[in-house]
Amino acid sequence: MWLHANKIFLPMKIVKSHENSTKKIIFLNSTSNYSKDDKKNNVKSDGDLNYSKVSSYKKSTLSFLDSSYLSKINNLQKSDDKSWFDVTKITLEAFNFLSEVNHDSTITYQKFYNKLWNILNELHILTKDLNQQSLKKEQLFFRGSLFNLLNQSLVLSRALTKPYGYPGDFVMLQTLYDNKPISNTKLGCYLDQFFLDDELARAVVNRVEVMGNRVIQFINNSEKDELNILNIASGSGFELKKIVNANFNKKVIYHCFDQEVASLSYIAQHSQDKNPNVEVRLYKEDIRTFFRNWKSEQKFDFIYNIGLADYLPNIIMSSLVKESLENLNPQGIFVLAHKDYTLFPYHHPSWLYDWNFIHRDLEQYKDLLRTTTDKPFSVWFESDKKIVYFSEFNKSVTTNDRKNN
Ligand SMILES: C[S@@+](CC[C@H](N)C(=O)[O-])C[C@H]1O[C@@H](n2cnc3c(N)ncnc32)[C@H](O)[C@@H]1O
Protein backbone atom coordinates (compact mmCIF):
# COMPACT_ATOMS: atom_id res chain seq x y z
CA MET A 1 0.00 0.00 0.00
CA TRP A 2 1.23 3.51 -0.78
CA LEU A 3 0.66 6.52 1.35
CA HIS A 4 0.44 9.59 -0.86
CA ALA A 5 1.92 12.67 0.75
CA ASN A 6 1.76 15.59 -1.65
CA LYS A 7 4.05 14.69 -4.51
CA ILE A 8 6.17 12.10 -2.77
CA PHE A 9 5.19 8.52 -2.18
CA LEU A 10 5.87 6.92 1.14
CA PRO A 11 5.54 3.17 1.28
CA MET A 12 3.39 1.87 4.12
CA LYS A 13 3.17 -1.81 4.94
CA ILE A 14 0.42 -3.46 6.88
CA VAL A 15 1.44 -6.68 8.52
CA LYS A 16 -0.38 -9.21 10.63
CA SER A 17 0.94 -9.93 14.07
CA HIS A 18 0.95 -13.68 14.72
CA GLU A 19 0.17 -13.42 18.41
CA ASN A 20 -3.12 -11.58 18.26
CA SER A 21 -3.77 -11.22 14.53
CA THR A 22 -4.46 -7.50 14.85
CA LYS A 23 -3.07 -5.33 12.09
CA LYS A 24 -0.01 -3.23 12.76
CA ILE A 25 1.54 -0.56 10.60
CA ILE A 26 5.20 -0.23 9.86
CA PHE A 27 6.00 3.13 8.29
CA LEU A 28 9.01 3.18 6.05
CA ASN A 29 10.87 6.12 4.69
CA SER A 30 10.98 6.61 0.98
CA THR A 31 14.53 5.57 0.24
CA SER A 32 15.48 2.60 2.35
CA ASN A 33 14.00 -0.41 4.04
CA TYR A 34 13.86 0.91 7.55
CA SER A 35 14.66 -1.48 10.35
CA LYS A 36 14.24 -0.49 13.94
CA ASP A 37 17.52 -2.11 14.97
CA ASP A 38 19.50 -0.43 12.18
CA LYS A 39 18.13 2.90 13.25
CA LYS A 40 18.99 2.30 16.87
CA ASN A 41 22.54 1.35 15.87
CA ASN A 42 22.78 4.60 13.92
CA VAL A 43 21.79 6.52 16.99
CA LYS A 44 24.39 4.72 19.08
CA SER A 45 27.21 5.26 16.61
CA ASP A 46 26.49 8.97 16.20
CA GLY A 47 29.63 10.63 17.55
CA ASP A 48 28.14 14.12 17.82
CA LEU A 49 25.88 13.32 20.67
CA ASN A 50 26.88 11.20 23.58
CA TYR A 51 24.67 10.13 26.42
CA SER A 52 25.83 12.80 28.86
CA LYS A 53 25.32 15.62 26.31
CA VAL A 54 21.81 14.42 25.63
CA SER A 55 21.18 13.93 29.31
CA SER A 56 22.25 17.46 30.21
CA TYR A 57 20.16 18.85 27.33
CA LYS A 58 17.18 17.00 28.71
CA LYS A 59 17.73 18.34 32.20
CA SER A 60 18.22 21.92 31.02
CA THR A 61 15.12 21.75 28.83
CA LEU A 62 13.10 20.36 31.68
CA SER A 63 14.18 23.21 33.92
CA PHE A 64 12.59 25.70 31.50
CA LEU A 65 9.28 23.94 31.57
CA ASP A 66 6.33 25.21 33.44
CA SER A 67 6.32 23.63 36.93
CA SER A 68 2.90 21.97 36.55
CA TYR A 69 4.10 20.39 33.31
CA LEU A 70 7.25 19.25 35.04
CA SER A 71 5.39 17.66 37.93
CA LYS A 72 3.13 15.91 35.42
CA ILE A 73 6.25 14.42 33.84
CA ASN A 74 7.79 13.47 37.16
CA ASN A 75 4.64 11.71 38.25
CA LEU A 76 4.77 9.45 35.26
CA GLN A 77 6.78 6.29 35.50
CA LYS A 78 10.36 6.54 34.27
CA SER A 79 10.71 4.83 30.91
CA ASP A 80 13.63 2.65 30.00
CA ASP A 81 16.90 4.49 29.41
CA LYS A 82 17.31 3.50 25.79
CA SER A 83 14.15 5.17 24.52
CA TRP A 84 14.78 8.06 26.93
CA PHE A 85 18.10 8.66 25.17
CA ASP A 86 16.80 8.16 21.63
CA VAL A 87 13.72 10.31 22.05
CA THR A 88 15.83 13.08 23.52
CA LYS A 89 18.20 12.95 20.59
CA ILE A 90 15.39 13.15 18.05
CA THR A 91 13.71 15.90 20.05
CA LEU A 92 16.91 17.90 19.88
CA GLU A 93 17.10 17.27 16.13
CA ALA A 94 13.48 18.44 15.77
CA PHE A 95 14.20 21.51 17.90
CA ASN A 96 17.17 22.46 15.70
CA PHE A 97 15.26 21.86 12.48
CA LEU A 98 12.14 23.81 13.48
CA SER A 99 14.34 26.67 14.74
CA GLU A 100 16.12 26.64 11.38
CA VAL A 101 12.79 26.82 9.49
CA ASN A 102 11.96 29.80 11.63
CA HIS A 103 15.02 31.68 10.41
CA ASP A 104 15.87 30.28 7.00
CA SER A 105 13.51 31.47 4.29
CA THR A 106 14.89 29.01 1.72
CA ILE A 107 13.52 25.87 3.41
CA THR A 108 10.60 24.71 1.30
CA TYR A 109 7.38 23.26 2.65
CA GLN A 110 8.12 19.96 0.93
CA LYS A 111 11.46 19.66 2.75
CA PHE A 112 9.78 20.62 6.02
CA TYR A 113 7.00 18.08 5.46
CA ASN A 114 9.39 15.21 4.72
CA LYS A 115 11.63 16.00 7.69
CA LEU A 116 8.81 16.30 10.21
CA TRP A 117 7.17 13.16 8.82
CA ASN A 118 10.45 11.26 9.33
CA ILE A 119 10.96 12.64 12.83
CA LEU A 120 7.49 11.52 13.91
CA ASN A 121 8.02 8.21 12.21
CA GLU A 122 11.27 7.60 14.11
CA LEU A 123 9.69 8.57 17.41
CA HIS A 124 6.83 6.17 16.74
CA ILE A 125 9.10 3.26 15.92
CA LEU A 126 11.40 3.89 18.88
CA THR A 127 8.58 4.03 21.39
CA LYS A 128 6.02 1.60 20.05
CA ASP A 129 6.81 -1.02 22.68
CA LEU A 130 6.59 1.39 25.63
CA ASN A 131 3.70 1.18 28.03
CA GLN A 132 1.14 3.99 27.95
CA GLN A 133 2.62 5.85 30.91
CA SER A 134 6.16 5.86 29.57
CA LEU A 135 4.96 6.85 26.11
CA LYS A 136 3.01 9.76 27.59
CA LYS A 137 6.12 10.88 29.42
CA GLU A 138 8.22 10.90 26.25
CA GLN A 139 5.49 12.74 24.35
CA LEU A 140 5.21 15.36 27.10
CA PHE A 141 8.94 15.86 26.96
CA PHE A 142 8.88 16.22 23.15
CA ARG A 143 6.03 18.74 23.14
CA GLY A 144 7.38 20.60 26.17
CA SER A 145 10.81 21.01 24.56
CA LEU A 146 9.31 22.27 21.30
CA PHE A 147 6.53 24.25 22.91
CA ASN A 148 7.57 27.72 21.68
CA LEU A 149 8.05 26.41 18.18
CA LEU A 150 4.93 24.23 17.86
CA ASN A 151 2.93 26.99 19.47
CA GLN A 152 3.57 29.25 16.48
CA SER A 153 0.92 27.21 14.73
CA LEU A 154 -2.49 28.49 15.80
CA VAL A 155 -3.99 25.23 14.57
CA LEU A 156 -1.64 23.00 16.59
CA SER A 157 -1.90 25.28 19.58
CA ARG A 158 -5.69 24.97 19.63
CA ALA A 159 -5.47 21.23 19.03
CA LEU A 160 -3.14 20.85 22.01
CA THR A 161 -4.76 23.24 24.47
CA LYS A 162 -8.30 21.98 23.79
CA PRO A 163 -10.13 25.13 24.91
CA TYR A 164 -13.46 23.28 25.17
CA GLY A 165 -11.83 20.50 27.17
CA TYR A 166 -11.80 17.78 24.49
CA PRO A 167 -10.05 17.21 21.15
CA GLY A 168 -11.75 18.09 17.86
CA ASP A 169 -14.11 20.86 18.89
CA PHE A 170 -16.24 22.43 16.15
CA VAL A 171 -13.84 25.39 15.59
CA MET A 172 -10.98 22.97 15.08
CA LEU A 173 -13.01 20.91 12.64
CA GLN A 174 -14.21 23.99 10.79
CA THR A 175 -10.57 25.10 10.36
CA LEU A 176 -9.95 21.75 8.79
CA TYR A 177 -12.91 22.13 6.44
CA ASP A 178 -11.78 25.67 5.50
CA ASN A 179 -8.43 24.07 4.58
CA LYS A 180 -6.22 27.18 4.93
CA PRO A 181 -3.21 27.87 7.20
CA ILE A 182 -4.14 30.58 9.67
CA SER A 183 -0.89 31.36 11.56
CA ASN A 184 1.25 34.49 11.42
CA THR A 185 4.74 33.06 10.89
CA LYS A 186 6.31 30.86 8.26
CA LEU A 187 6.88 28.02 10.71
CA GLY A 188 3.35 28.41 12.06
CA CYS A 189 1.89 28.20 8.55
CA TYR A 190 4.05 25.17 7.68
CA LEU A 191 2.84 23.39 10.81
CA ASP A 192 -0.79 24.35 10.02
CA GLN A 193 -0.32 22.95 6.53
CA PHE A 194 1.22 19.76 7.92
CA PHE A 195 -1.93 19.29 10.00
CA LEU A 196 -4.17 19.99 6.99
CA ASP A 197 -2.21 17.63 4.71
CA ASP A 198 -2.28 14.69 7.10
CA GLU A 199 -4.02 11.56 5.86
CA LEU A 200 -6.40 11.78 8.78
CA ALA A 201 -7.38 15.38 8.00
CA ARG A 202 -8.10 14.54 4.36
CA ALA A 203 -10.24 11.58 5.41
CA VAL A 204 -12.17 13.75 7.88
CA VAL A 205 -12.96 16.28 5.14
CA ASN A 206 -14.06 13.49 2.76
CA ARG A 207 -16.18 12.04 5.55
CA VAL A 208 -18.48 15.08 5.79
CA GLU A 209 -18.68 15.42 2.01
CA VAL A 210 -19.71 11.80 1.60
CA MET A 211 -22.16 11.94 4.49
CA GLY A 212 -23.81 15.08 3.06
CA ASN A 213 -24.27 13.28 -0.28
CA ARG A 214 -25.77 10.23 1.45
CA VAL A 215 -28.35 12.39 3.28
CA ILE A 216 -29.30 14.22 0.06
CA GLN A 217 -29.67 10.87 -1.72
CA PHE A 218 -31.89 9.61 1.11
CA ILE A 219 -34.10 12.73 0.96
CA ASN A 220 -34.46 12.46 -2.81
CA ASN A 221 -35.28 8.74 -2.74
CA SER A 222 -37.77 8.87 0.10
CA GLU A 223 -41.46 8.65 -0.79
CA LYS A 224 -42.50 10.58 2.31
CA ASP A 225 -43.56 14.25 2.05
CA GLU A 226 -42.00 15.13 5.38
CA LEU A 227 -38.79 13.75 6.84
CA ASN A 228 -37.20 14.02 10.28
CA ILE A 229 -33.41 13.77 10.30
CA LEU A 230 -31.28 13.66 13.43
CA ASN A 231 -27.62 14.73 13.42
CA ILE A 232 -25.91 13.50 16.61
CA ALA A 233 -23.02 15.71 17.86
CA SER A 234 -23.50 18.04 14.92
CA GLY A 235 -20.47 20.31 15.52
CA SER A 236 -20.34 23.11 12.95
CA GLY A 237 -22.77 21.16 10.72
CA PHE A 238 -20.55 21.26 7.64
CA GLU A 239 -22.64 18.75 5.69
CA LEU A 240 -25.80 20.63 6.65
CA LYS A 241 -24.61 23.65 4.62
CA LYS A 242 -24.56 21.38 1.61
CA ILE A 243 -28.01 20.02 2.38
CA VAL A 244 -29.69 23.41 2.84
CA ASN A 245 -28.29 24.41 -0.54
CA ALA A 246 -29.77 21.37 -2.29
CA ASN A 247 -33.10 21.41 -4.13
CA PHE A 248 -35.89 19.06 -3.15
CA ASN A 249 -39.62 19.57 -2.93
CA LYS A 250 -40.43 17.99 0.39
CA LYS A 251 -40.33 19.21 3.94
CA VAL A 252 -37.23 18.27 5.97
CA ILE A 253 -37.01 18.85 9.71
CA TYR A 254 -33.34 18.70 10.61
CA HIS A 255 -32.70 18.09 14.31
CA CYS A 256 -29.13 18.79 15.44
CA PHE A 257 -27.78 18.27 18.92
CA ASP A 258 -24.39 18.87 20.46
CA GLN A 259 -23.10 19.43 23.98
CA GLU A 260 -21.55 22.73 22.84
CA VAL A 261 -23.82 25.77 22.62
CA ALA A 262 -21.25 27.68 20.53
CA SER A 263 -21.37 25.00 17.84
CA LEU A 264 -25.17 25.25 17.71
CA SER A 265 -24.89 29.04 17.37
CA TYR A 266 -22.54 28.49 14.46
CA ILE A 267 -25.17 26.31 12.76
CA ALA A 268 -27.86 28.91 13.50
CA GLN A 269 -25.74 31.52 11.74
CA HIS A 270 -24.73 29.44 8.74
CA SER A 271 -27.55 27.00 8.03
CA GLN A 272 -30.78 28.01 9.74
CA ASP A 273 -33.49 29.67 7.60
CA LYS A 274 -31.47 29.21 4.42
CA ASN A 275 -33.93 26.93 2.65
CA PRO A 276 -37.75 27.20 3.04
CA ASN A 277 -38.04 23.40 2.79
CA VAL A 278 -35.57 22.76 5.62
CA GLU A 279 -36.38 23.58 9.21
CA VAL A 280 -33.30 23.32 11.45
CA ARG A 281 -33.97 22.62 15.14
CA LEU A 282 -31.08 22.87 17.58
CA TYR A 283 -30.69 21.21 20.99
CA LYS A 284 -27.96 21.49 23.57
CA GLU A 285 -27.69 17.91 24.77
CA ASP A 286 -25.28 15.17 25.74
CA ILE A 287 -25.32 11.84 23.88
CA ARG A 288 -25.74 10.08 27.21
CA THR A 289 -29.04 11.84 27.88
CA PHE A 290 -30.47 12.94 24.54
CA PHE A 291 -32.77 9.99 23.91
CA ARG A 292 -33.78 9.79 27.59
CA ASN A 293 -34.80 13.46 27.47
CA TRP A 294 -36.54 13.14 24.12
CA LYS A 295 -40.12 13.36 25.33
CA SER A 296 -41.74 13.68 21.90
CA GLU A 297 -43.49 10.75 20.19
CA GLN A 298 -41.63 11.85 17.08
CA LYS A 299 -39.28 9.21 15.67
CA PHE A 300 -36.66 9.84 13.01
CA ASP A 301 -36.32 8.78 9.37
CA PHE A 302 -32.56 9.16 9.29
CA ILE A 303 -30.14 9.32 12.24
CA TYR A 304 -26.40 9.73 11.88
CA ASN A 305 -23.24 10.59 13.70
CA ILE A 306 -19.84 11.55 12.37
CA GLY A 307 -16.75 12.21 14.47
CA LEU A 308 -17.72 10.95 17.89
CA ALA A 309 -17.58 7.15 17.85
CA ASP A 310 -13.75 7.13 17.78
CA TYR A 311 -13.74 8.68 21.25
CA LEU A 312 -16.52 6.57 22.78
CA PRO A 313 -15.80 3.58 24.98
CA ASN A 314 -17.63 0.38 23.93
CA ILE A 315 -20.36 0.70 26.52
CA ILE A 316 -21.41 4.20 25.43
CA MET A 317 -21.09 3.39 21.75
CA SER A 318 -23.31 0.33 22.20
CA SER A 319 -26.03 2.29 23.94
CA LEU A 320 -25.84 5.00 21.27
CA VAL A 321 -26.41 2.35 18.59
CA LYS A 322 -29.29 0.70 20.48
CA GLU A 323 -31.06 3.97 21.27
CA SER A 324 -30.65 5.25 17.72
CA LEU A 325 -32.17 2.05 16.29
CA GLU A 326 -35.08 2.22 18.74
CA ASN A 327 -35.82 5.80 17.72
CA LEU A 328 -36.07 5.14 13.99
CA ASN A 329 -39.31 5.11 11.99
CA PRO A 330 -40.13 1.75 10.33
CA GLN A 331 -38.18 2.45 7.10
CA GLY A 332 -35.55 4.52 8.94
CA ILE A 333 -31.79 4.54 8.38
CA PHE A 334 -29.01 4.86 10.98
CA VAL A 335 -25.41 5.64 9.92
CA LEU A 336 -22.40 5.70 12.24
CA ALA A 337 -18.92 6.75 11.08
CA HIS A 338 -15.65 5.46 12.54
CA LYS A 339 -11.93 5.69 11.68
CA ASP A 340 -9.60 2.76 11.07
CA TYR A 341 -6.50 3.70 13.06
CA THR A 342 -4.42 1.14 11.16
CA LEU A 343 -4.81 3.11 7.93
CA PHE A 344 -3.44 6.52 8.88
CA PRO A 345 -0.37 7.63 10.89
CA TYR A 346 -2.22 7.94 14.21
CA HIS A 347 1.07 8.78 15.97
CA HIS A 348 1.14 12.23 14.29
CA PRO A 349 -1.79 13.63 16.32
CA SER A 350 -0.64 11.70 19.36
CA TRP A 351 2.89 13.19 19.41
CA LEU A 352 2.12 16.66 18.10
CA TYR A 353 -1.04 17.58 19.97
CA ASP A 354 -2.04 14.72 22.23
CA TRP A 355 -5.05 13.42 20.32
CA ASN A 356 -5.60 9.75 20.93
CA PHE A 357 -8.46 7.77 19.47
CA ILE A 358 -9.93 4.51 20.61
CA HIS A 359 -8.22 1.94 18.45
CA ARG A 360 -10.74 -0.15 16.55
CA ASP A 361 -10.03 -1.51 13.11
CA LEU A 362 -12.89 -2.46 10.81
CA GLU A 363 -13.21 -6.01 12.16
CA GLN A 364 -13.17 -4.85 15.79
CA TYR A 365 -15.78 -2.22 14.94
CA LYS A 366 -18.01 -4.79 13.21
CA ASP A 367 -17.61 -7.16 16.17
CA LEU A 368 -18.74 -4.45 18.55
CA LEU A 369 -21.81 -3.75 16.42
CA ARG A 370 -22.64 -7.46 16.21
CA THR A 371 -22.47 -7.86 19.97
CA THR A 372 -24.67 -4.78 20.36
CA THR A 373 -27.49 -5.73 18.01
CA ASP A 374 -28.58 -8.61 15.81
CA LYS A 375 -29.71 -6.13 13.14
CA PRO A 376 -27.69 -6.46 9.93
CA PHE A 377 -25.73 -3.52 8.55
CA SER A 378 -23.76 -2.64 5.47
CA VAL A 379 -20.40 -0.82 5.40
CA TRP A 380 -19.24 1.89 3.01
CA PHE A 381 -16.21 4.20 2.99
CA GLU A 382 -15.21 7.85 2.73
CA SER A 383 -12.90 7.15 -0.24
CA ASP A 384 -10.92 4.29 -1.71
CA LYS A 385 -8.41 4.77 1.12
CA LYS A 386 -11.07 3.34 3.45
CA ILE A 387 -9.82 5.28 6.47
CA VAL A 388 -13.35 6.14 7.60
CA TYR A 389 -16.03 3.48 7.49
CA PHE A 390 -19.76 4.08 7.78
CA SER A 391 -21.99 1.34 9.09
CA GLU A 392 -25.54 1.66 7.80
CA PHE A 393 -28.59 0.03 9.37
CA ASN A 394 -32.01 -0.05 7.78
CA LYS A 395 -34.75 -0.54 10.37
CA SER A 396 -36.91 -2.54 7.96
CA VAL A 397 -34.15 -5.05 7.08
CA THR A 398 -33.87 -8.02 9.41
CA THR A 399 -31.14 -10.61 9.84
CA ASN A 400 -33.12 -13.03 7.67
CA ASP A 401 -33.26 -10.51 4.81
CA ARG A 402 -29.49 -10.08 4.75
CA LYS A 403 -27.43 -12.90 6.16
CA ASN A 404 -23.93 -11.62 5.41
CA ASN A 405 -22.75 -8.19 6.45
C1 LIG B 1 -15.15 15.66 16.16
S1 LIG B 1 -16.50 16.77 16.35
C2 LIG B 1 -17.54 16.25 15.05
C3 LIG B 1 -18.54 17.30 14.73
C4 LIG B 1 -19.30 17.08 13.43
N1 LIG B 1 -20.15 15.90 13.48
C5 LIG B 1 -18.33 17.00 12.28
O1 LIG B 1 -18.11 15.89 11.77
O2 LIG B 1 -17.79 18.05 11.91
C6 LIG B 1 -17.24 16.12 17.74
C7 LIG B 1 -18.43 16.92 18.26
O3 LIG B 1 -18.98 16.14 19.30
C8 LIG B 1 -19.43 16.99 20.31
N2 LIG B 1 -19.47 16.17 21.53
C9 LIG B 1 -18.42 15.61 22.18
N3 LIG B 1 -18.85 14.89 23.23
C10 LIG B 1 -20.21 15.00 23.23
C11 LIG B 1 -21.22 14.48 24.07
N4 LIG B 1 -20.92 13.71 25.12
N5 LIG B 1 -22.51 14.78 23.79
C12 LIG B 1 -22.82 15.57 22.74
N6 LIG B 1 -21.90 16.09 21.90
C13 LIG B 1 -20.60 15.81 22.16
C14 LIG B 1 -18.42 18.10 20.36
O4 LIG B 1 -18.96 19.27 20.94
C15 LIG B 1 -18.09 18.28 18.88
O5 LIG B 1 -18.90 19.27 18.29
The ligand as an SDF file (V2000), in Angstrom:
LIG
                    3D

 27 29  0  0  0  0  0  0  0  0999 V2000
  -15.1470   15.6650   16.1570 C   0  0  0  0  0  0  0  0  0  0  0  0
  -16.5040   16.7690   16.3530 S   0  0  0  0  0  0  0  0  0  0  0  0
  -17.5400   16.2480   15.0550 C   0  0  0  0  0  0  0  0  0  0  0  0
  -18.5410   17.3000   14.7270 C   0  0  0  0  0  0  0  0  0  0  0  0
  -19.3050   17.0810   13.4300 C   0  0  0  0  0  0  0  0  0  0  0  0
  -20.1530   15.9020   13.4750 N   0  0  0  0  0  0  0  0  0  0  0  0
  -18.3350   16.9970   12.2770 C   0  0  0  0  0  0  0  0  0  0  0  0
  -18.1120   15.8890   11.7660 O   0  0  0  0  0  0  0  0  0  0  0  0
  -17.7860   18.0500   11.9100 O   0  0  0  0  0  0  0  0  0  0  0  0
  -17.2420   16.1230   17.7410 C   0  0  0  0  0  0  0  0  0  0  0  0
  -18.4330   16.9210   18.2570 C   0  0  0  0  0  0  0  0  0  0  0  0
  -18.9760   16.1350   19.2980 O   0  0  0  0  0  0  0  0  0  0  0  0
  -19.4270   16.9850   20.3100 C   0  0  0  0  0  0  0  0  0  0  0  0
  -19.4710   16.1680   21.5320 N   0  0  0  0  0  0  0  0  0  0  0  0
  -18.4250   15.6140   22.1810 C   0  0  0  0  0  0  0  0  0  0  0  0
  -18.8510   14.8920   23.2320 N   0  0  0  0  0  0  0  0  0  0  0  0
  -20.2140   15.0030   23.2330 C   0  0  0  0  0  0  0  0  0  0  0  0
  -21.2240   14.4760   24.0680 C   0  0  0  0  0  0  0  0  0  0  0  0
  -20.9190   13.7110   25.1220 N   0  0  0  0  0  0  0  0  0  0  0  0
  -22.5110   14.7820   23.7880 N   0  0  0  0  0  0  0  0  0  0  0  0
  -22.8180   15.5670   22.7360 C   0  0  0  0  0  0  0  0  0  0  0  0
  -21.9000   16.0890   21.8990 N   0  0  0  0  0  0  0  0  0  0  0  0
  -20.6040   15.8060   22.1580 C   0  0  0  0  0  0  0  0  0  0  0  0
  -18.4210   18.1000   20.3610 C   0  0  0  0  0  0  0  0  0  0  0  0
  -18.9580   19.2700   20.9440 O   0  0  0  0  0  0  0  0  0  0  0  0
  -18.0940   18.2790   18.8840 C   0  0  0  0  0  0  0  0  0  0  0  0
  -18.8970   19.2750   18.2950 O   0  0  0  0  0  0  0  0  0  0  0  0
  1  2  1  0
  2  3  1  0
  2 10  1  0
  3  4  1  0
  4  5  1  0
  5  6  1  0
  5  7  1  0
  7  8  2  0
  7  9  1  0
 10 11  1  0
 11 12  1  0
 11 26  1  0
 12 13  1  0
 13 14  1  0
 13 24  1  0
 14 15  1  0
 14 23  1  0
 15 16  2  0
 16 17  1  0
 17 18  1  0
 17 23  2  0
 18 19  1  0
 18 20  2  0
 20 21  1  0
 21 22  2  0
 22 23  1  0
 24 25  1  0
 24 26  1  0
 26 27  1  0
M  CHG  2   2   1   9  -1
M  END
$$$$
